[in-house]
Each structure stands twice: as C-alpha cells, then as structure tokens.
Amino acid sequence: MTSPDHSPAAGSPPGRVRAGTRFLEFFCAAMMAMMVAMLFIQVAARYALNDPPEWTEELARTAFVYATFAGGALAVAYNAHLKIDSLVELLPPQVQPWIRLTTTAVAIIFLGVVIYYSLQMLPQLAFQPLTALPFLSKAWFFAAVPVGCALMLIYETVRLWEHVGELRGSSARKEA
C-alpha cells in the first residue's frame, strides 16, 4: 500500500492543478466544519429543547456526501487511494509503467460510466424536494456524485498523461 506522500515522485498533483487542489482542501474542511456545526446544533437542541430541528440532520448528511466525494478527488490528486502495489512491484521494471497506465485507464473508464449514469438520474430528482429542506431538490444532494467523479476524472487524466510521458521517456532512454 502506498503512503499519502505529497512529494512529486509520489504522484502529487502537478503545479498546474495545485490551485484547484488547494481549493478542494478548503472545500472539504468547510464541509466537515458545516457537518460538525449542524450535528452540534442538533444534539444541543435535542438535549436542551427535547426537539431537534430536522433540517440540521439533512444538511449535515449533504455536507458529509459532498466532503466524501471531494475527499475522493483529493485522494486521487495525492495518489493516496487505498491500493496494493505489492504485485506490481514484483513485476519487471519495464512492465510496471504499463500496468500503472492500464489501471489509470480503467479508472478513467469507470469514472466516465459513473458520471454518465449519475447525470441520467439527476433530472428525475430535480422536482423531488428534500424532506426537511423542501426548497432544495434531491438533485442537489445527488449532484455530489457526478461532481466528485468529474474531479477525480480530471486528476486521473492528468495522471494518465504523466504515465504516457513516463513510458515515452523510458523508450527514449532505451533508444539512446
């Protein structure tokens, strides 16, 4: 399993994506802070007033889902998703970049499929209100899936280009 090392060699995002990654970090922190605040309000109201507001739970749940998918994109950006590299490390060094390229391509295809089907679902949810927040539609809640997966797709595409560059560099070294 790889550690979430943030050095360039470990697959941290290149400089051109760093500003977006920083924004995602702040967004995740804001969602976590909102979730904690909403749950605090709910617990305090439950014990002090014996009547917690229902909207706090729904807002906290929405913040949790957005933090989860944005956090997933951060994990992709920092190459920190749970994976086991033991088998890849046992393969010959000339095969390893091809395995990394293939697994990244499979991840891109998977994310594309998830985005496609989650976008198909959003119009069906557009006119269904959230239970405790009837002025918001369920589409806002479920939009975290395609948004988060699209962010992951961006980072995986950048990583794919890095793998292609790595393969080009290794083939150029072989020719020299």
N, C-alpha and C positions, 0 to 999 in steps of 0.2 A: 504494500500500500504506500502511496506517495504521501509525503507530508505537504501541508499547505505552505511551502516555501515561496516567498514573494520575489525571489531573485529572477532575473531574466532567463537564466538557464533552466529554471524550474517551470517555465511557461507562464509567467505573469504577463499581463496584457502589455502589448507594445505601447510606446509613448502616444501614438495617435488615438488610442482608445482610453487612455488613462483618465481624462476628464470625465468621460461617461461612467467609468468605473467608480470614480470618487463620488459622483452624484448618486450612484446606486448604493454605495455605502451609507451616505446620509439618508437616503430614502428608507433603507432597511432600518436604520436607527430610529427614524421618525415613526415608522410603522410599529416598531416594538414599543416605543415610548407611548404612542397612542393606545396600543393594546393594554399596556400596564395601567395607564390612566383610566381607561374605560372599566377595566376589571376592578380597580381600586374603588371607583365610584359605585360600581355595582355591589361590591362586598360591603362598603361602608353604609350604603343605603339599605342593604338587607338587614344589617345588624342594628343600625340606628333607627330606621323608619319602618322596618319589617315589610318594606315594599320596594324592591329594587326596580329601577326603570328597565324595561325590556330592551330599549334601543342600545344600551351600553353593551350588552352581550353580542348583539348583531354587528355593531360597529367594531367591537374587539375581534370578532370572528373574521370580518372582512379585512381588517388590518393584518391579522395573522396570515391569511391566504396570500395577500399581496407581499408581505415580508417573506413568505416561503418561496414564492416564485422569483422575486427579485434576488433573494439569497441564493437560489439555484443558479441564477445568471452570474452572481458574484463567484460562486464556486467554480463555474465553468471558466470565468475570467482568470481566476487564480490557479486553475488546474488542480483544484482541491476536492473534486468529487471523489467519492469512495471508489477506488479501483485497485485491482490487484495486478501489479506489474511483474510478479514472480515468473510467470510463464514467458512473458515477453523477454525478460532479462536472460532467460535460459536459451533463447534462440540466438543464432549467429548475428553479430552486429549489423551485417548488411541487410538482414531481413527485418530487423526491428523498426526502422523508419516506415517500411511498407505496412507493417501491422498497425502502427500508430495512424498512418494515413487512412487505412481501411476502417479502423474503429471510429475515427473522426467523421468519415464519410457516412458511416452507418448512423451515427448520432445526428448528423445533419438531416438525413432522410427521415429518421424517427421524429425529430422536431418539426419538420415540414408537415408530416402527416398529422401530428397533434395540433399544429396551428390550423391546418385546413379544417379538420373536423370540429375543433372548438369554435372557429369562426362560423361554421354552419349552424351551430347551436345558439349563438348569441341573438339572432333575430327572433327566434322562438321565445326567448326570455325577455325581450325588450319591453313587453307590456305586462309582465308579471311583477308586481311590487314586492319588495322585501316585507316580511311580516311586521316587524317593529318600526321600520322606516319606509312607510308607504310612498313617500315622494321619490324614492330610489328604486330603479328596476333591478331585477335579479341579474340582468346583463352586466351591470357594473360589478357585481360580485364575481361572476364567472369570467369577466374580461381579464382577470389576473392570469388565467391560463395562457391565452394566446399572446398577451403582452410579455409575460415572463419567458415563454418559449421563444418568442421572436428575439428577445435579448440574448438568450442562450444561443440561438441560431447565429446571431451576429458574431459572438465570440468564437463559436465553433468554426465559422467560415474563416475568420482571421487565423485560427489555429491550423485549419486545412492549408491555407496559403503558406504558413510557416513550415508545415511538413513538406509541401511541394518544394519550397526553397531549400530545405534540408536535403531532399533527395537530389535536387539539381546540383547542389554543392558537393554532395558525395560522388555523383557521377562525374563532375568536372575534375575532382581530385584523382579519380581513377584513371582518367584520360591523360592527366599530366605526368 
